[in-house]
Amino acid sequence: MLDFAKRFDPQPFHLDEEAGRASIFGGLSASGWYTASLWMRAYADAILVDSTSQGSPGGRELSWLAPVFPGDTLAFGFEVLSARVSKSKPGLGLVEFRGTAHRGDECVFRFVCTGLFSTRD
């Protein structure tokens, strides 16, 4: 978490416990981008590695709903919202999904994204 913050999001409350305590978070907190990268790794391991993934055109509704702290245990979720075959590229499917991260019952991160996948015959 600290190495990520040092390299990609070096805001004081992501790097230093005292600065974190003085912030609105009340303690050292993870970068939201770090939380997103943990979600992405879990998604890649669980779904993408053995899929026909062709990337993604992007997403929307990215929200960091609560700070994540050292020692927190997160559970990652994936919910398919819709799926369709591309009109312009018939061999390509578009899957819209919601990704989430929860700490216990509290959702701390969520977003909506579209994945591109090769279709099966």
C-alpha positions as CSV (number, residue, x, y, z in Angstrom):
1,M,0.0,0.0,0.0
2,L,2.8,2.4,0.9
3,D,4.9,1.5,-2.1
4,F,1.9,2.1,-4.4
5,A,1.3,5.5,-2.7
6,K,5.0,6.5,-3.0
7,R,5.0,5.7,-6.7
8,F,1.5,6.7,-7.9
9,D,-0.4,8.7,-5.3
10,P,2.0,10.5,-2.9
11,Q,-0.5,12.4,-0.9
12,P,0.6,12.8,2.7
13,F,-2.4,10.8,4.2
14,H,-1.4,7.8,2.0
15,L,2.2,7.9,3.2
16,D,2.4,9.0,6.8
17,E,0.3,7.9,9.8
18,E,0.5,11.3,11.5
19,A,-0.6,13.1,8.3
20,G,-3.4,10.5,8.0
21,R,-4.6,11.2,11.6
22,A,-4.6,14.9,10.8
23,S,-6.7,14.4,7.6
24,I,-10.4,13.8,7.3
25,F,-9.7,10.1,7.2
26,G,-8.4,10.0,10.8
27,G,-5.6,7.6,9.9
28,L,-3.2,6.3,7.2
29,S,-5.5,5.4,4.3
30,A,-5.0,3.6,1.0
31,S,-5.1,5.4,-2.2
32,G,-8.4,4.7,-4.0
33,W,-6.4,3.8,-7.0
34,Y,-4.7,1.1,-4.9
35,T,-8.1,-0.3,-3.9
36,A,-9.0,-0.2,-7.6
37,S,-5.8,-2.1,-8.5
38,L,-6.5,-4.8,-5.9
39,W,-10.0,-5.2,-7.4
40,M,-8.5,-5.4,-10.9
41,R,-6.0,-8.1,-9.8
42,A,-8.8,-10.2,-8.3
43,Y,-10.9,-9.8,-11.5
44,A,-8.0,-10.8,-13.7
45,D,-7.3,-13.9,-11.6
46,A,-10.9,-15.0,-11.3
47,I,-12.3,-14.1,-14.7
48,L,-10.0,-12.6,-17.3
49,V,-7.1,-15.1,-17.4
50,D,-9.3,-17.9,-18.7
51,S,-11.7,-15.8,-20.8
52,T,-11.9,-14.3,-24.3
53,S,-11.3,-10.8,-23.0
54,Q,-10.5,-8.2,-25.6
55,G,-10.0,-5.3,-23.2
56,S,-12.5,-2.5,-22.3
57,P,-13.7,0.7,-23.7
58,G,-14.0,2.2,-20.3
59,G,-16.3,2.7,-17.4
60,R,-18.3,5.2,-15.4
61,E,-19.7,5.8,-11.9
62,L,-16.3,5.3,-10.1
63,S,-16.8,5.9,-6.4
64,W,-14.6,5.6,-3.3
65,L,-17.3,5.4,-0.7
66,A,-15.2,5.0,2.4
67,P,-11.5,5.0,3.2
68,V,-9.5,1.8,3.3
69,F,-7.0,1.4,6.1
70,P,-4.0,-0.9,6.7
71,G,-5.2,-4.3,7.9
72,D,-8.7,-4.0,6.4
73,T,-9.9,-7.2,4.7
74,L,-11.8,-6.5,1.5
75,A,-14.2,-8.8,-0.4
76,F,-14.5,-8.0,-4.1
77,G,-17.7,-8.4,-6.1
78,F,-18.6,-8.6,-9.8
79,E,-22.2,-8.3,-11.0
80,V,-23.2,-8.5,-14.7
81,L,-25.7,-5.7,-15.5
82,S,-26.2,-6.5,-19.2
83,A,-24.6,-8.3,-22.1
84,R,-25.1,-8.0,-25.9
85,V,-23.4,-8.8,-29.2
86,S,-21.8,-5.8,-30.9
87,K,-23.8,-4.4,-33.8
88,S,-20.7,-3.3,-35.7
89,K,-18.5,-6.2,-34.8
90,P,-20.6,-9.4,-34.6
91,G,-17.8,-11.5,-33.1
92,L,-17.5,-9.2,-30.1
93,G,-19.7,-9.1,-27.0
94,L,-20.1,-6.2,-24.6
95,V,-20.7,-7.0,-21.0
96,E,-21.6,-4.2,-18.6
97,F,-20.8,-4.9,-15.0
98,R,-20.5,-3.4,-11.6
99,G,-17.4,-4.0,-9.5
100,T,-17.4,-3.6,-5.8
101,A,-15.2,-3.9,-2.7
102,H,-16.7,-4.4,0.7
103,R,-15.2,-4.3,4.2
104,G,-17.7,-6.4,6.1
105,D,-21.2,-5.1,5.1
106,E,-19.8,-1.7,4.1
107,C,-19.2,-1.0,0.4
108,V,-16.0,1.0,0.1
109,F,-15.5,1.1,-3.7
110,R,-17.8,0.6,-6.7
111,F,-17.8,1.3,-10.4
112,V,-19.5,0.3,-13.6
113,C,-17.5,-0.8,-16.6
114,T,-17.9,-2.5,-19.9
115,G,-15.8,-5.5,-20.9
116,L,-15.2,-6.7,-24.4
117,F,-15.2,-10.4,-25.1
118,S,-14.9,-12.6,-28.2
119,T,-18.2,-14.5,-28.7
120,R,-18.4,-18.2,-29.1
121,D,-19.8,-19.9,-32.2
